[in-house]
């Protein structure tokens, strides 16, 4: 469904939209090109799908391209991703060669059309070799690089230092770089199929379709099957709760084109569920947005028990739906969940289980957390704020020495 600026006015207010239009007018004659590694699956694709539409709606020509790579390349970049997040990975020289070879092919094939080129994450970072002096190149890092594997970071850094600027989601992720660094938090689109209001009958139908009983509590985690999302820890938490309270668990996730580990992790999760009929492991096809929206809306509590997380759009999506959220105290989740105010932060399956039991016994508390979470997202994590930050960054990069720039048409 296409949305217009007018539709956003109803959600965020006219002032926000008027301000966006003023900033957009100053950037209008630049083309923006986003480049990442997948159109489908994961937070970056989710973000770009909606942001590109809103940039265009604001009259700014915006394109989105994806680099090409074979399975060995994505195995290498997934290992880099894990290592940059601080995970244990064996990194070899051959892996760097694979990265360079695929980068070389993309450097030949990718058409650079933007006056502002925004390259997302490490996979396409090497495209910076195509930089020309008349374009601005921005490296947008979505992952938690607060404690990166030195070998991988030292490989990546010379590429990053050639950009005009970098963007990180939270200050803790910033790095020693030669280029300016901007802190811009991600966002969700309140009008997308993933987030819009749904009729109760759509929610009921979805729950029934997935074999869930809406009369019993439903705990849900929506995530790619990835070890950093700790799906096994979620099962452990559910099992601890189940000793004291009746409930059902949903672990719903799909594949991402640039994540070859999903199948293996899904098998581990199925094994850990050990045939429990109240654990629903749902491997969802791409574009299951309405189904995910309905699952979250129909859930009693949403979990995101990540042990590493760049930002965690799934948390934002659940808070927007006024759900009580229990999540790992890591990365960008800490920006979203103010412990005890907009949700609960936890450090272990036991901690998660205790909070679930507390919320199941006190639905009013859940409602308060949910309402606070919704207001926090409305104020800070919607696409309109995100686009405004991008526009202001582009303007700031064009006049690096200038401290003040008036955006009103009269100046
Ligand atoms: N998502 C989805 N289908 C799935 C699992 C996840 O559409 O089966 C979406 C989810 O709703 C969210 C995004 O993918 O919008 C995941 O973003 P997040 O930042 O939480 O994690 P990432 O996958 O980028 O690590």
Boltz pocket constraint, residues with backbone or C-beta under 6 A from the ligand:
constraints:
  - pocket:
      binder: B
      contacts: [[A, 41], [A, 42], [A, 43], [A, 44], [A, 46], [A, 194], [A, 222], [A, 223], [A, 224], [A, 252], [A, 253], [A, 254], [A, 255], [A, 282], [A, 284], [A, 285], [A, 287], [A, 288], [A, 289], [A, 292], [A, 311], [A, 312], [A, 313], [A, 314], [A, 315], [A, 317]]
      max_distance: 6.0
